[in-house]
């Protein structure tokens, strides 16, 4: 059984990021289990608590870029994907020893809510 104490590292990383970058746009923060490259004695993946910073707004791309730079993520490590009328940028990093995923959601230029080019 995991106890609340297993969230301490993620909470500490969250406080460190928000304190160090208090002037940046507020992300939507979620915690969740993240798989690591480590294996347990039974050769099963080891999970730790990680963070996700999601940016959702008309300024999400600019907000994402500010956080990307602040977290020291190389632009070459940013992935792009899209589905329907939503697209997003994603970058995975480690911050204060905790896995952190940065996401920026946006509506691509030239699409409407119906998903067709305007």
N, C-alpha and C positions, 0 to 999 in steps of 0.2 A: 504494500500500500504506500502510495506517495502522500506525503504530508505537505502542508502549506510551505514548509521550509524549503521545498525543492524550487520554489519560485523566487527565492531570495536573490540569486544571481541575476535573473531577468529583471527583477524590480530595481536592483542596483544599477544595472546597465541603462535602464529606462531613466532613472533619476540622473545619472551621469550625462546622458545624451541631452535631456531636456535642460539641465542646468548649464551645460557647456554651450548650448545653442538656443538659449531662451528667446532670442530675437527672430528665430525662423518661424515660418508658418506652422501652426499646430497640426500635426498629423492625427489621423484616427489610429489609435494604438490598440493592438490586440496581442495577446500572448498565446502561445501554443507550443506543442511539442515539436521539436525539430530533430531530424535524424542527423547523427554525426558520422564521421568516417570510422569511428571506433566500433569494435565488436566485443560482445560480452564472452564469457567462457564457453557458452553454448553456440558461439559464432552468430548470434543474433545482433542486429544493429542496436546501438546505444542511442537513446533519446535524451535530450535535454530540453529545458524550457527556453524558447526563443521569443523574439519580438517581431512584429510586423508594423511598419509605419506606412499607412495608406493615405494618399492624397487624392481628394475628390473635389474638384471645383473647376470653375472656368480658368483658374490659374494653376491647375495641377501640374502642368509641364514645367512652368517656372519654379513652382514650389519643389517639385521633384529635383530639379537641377540644383537648387540651393542646398537641399539635404544631401544630394549626391556629393557635391563638393565638400560640404562640412564633414561628411563621414569618410572622406578620402577614397571614394570609389572611383576607379578608373572608368572613363567613358566606354572603353572597349568591353567592360564587364557588364554593360547594360543590355538586357534583352528586350525585344519588342514583340508584342503579339496583339491580335485583334479577334473579336468575334462580334458579328453583327455591327451595331453602331457604336460599340465600345472598343477602345484600344487601350493598351497599358504598356508602361515601361516597368521593368523589374530588374532589381540588382540585389544580389545576396552578398553579405559581408559578415564579419564578426566585429562586434563593438563591445569593449570591456569584457571580452571573453565569452560573449553570448551571441549566438546566431541572430542576425537581423536581416529581414527582407524589407526592401524599400520598393513601394509600388506607387505609380502615378497613373491614374485613370483619366481618360479624356475621350471626347467625341472627335473623330478625325474630321478635318475640314472637308467640305463637299458632301457630307452625309446629312440626312435629315432623320427625324425620329422614326420614319418608316424604313430607314436603311437604304434609301436610294440616293443617288447623286443629285445634288441640287444645282 
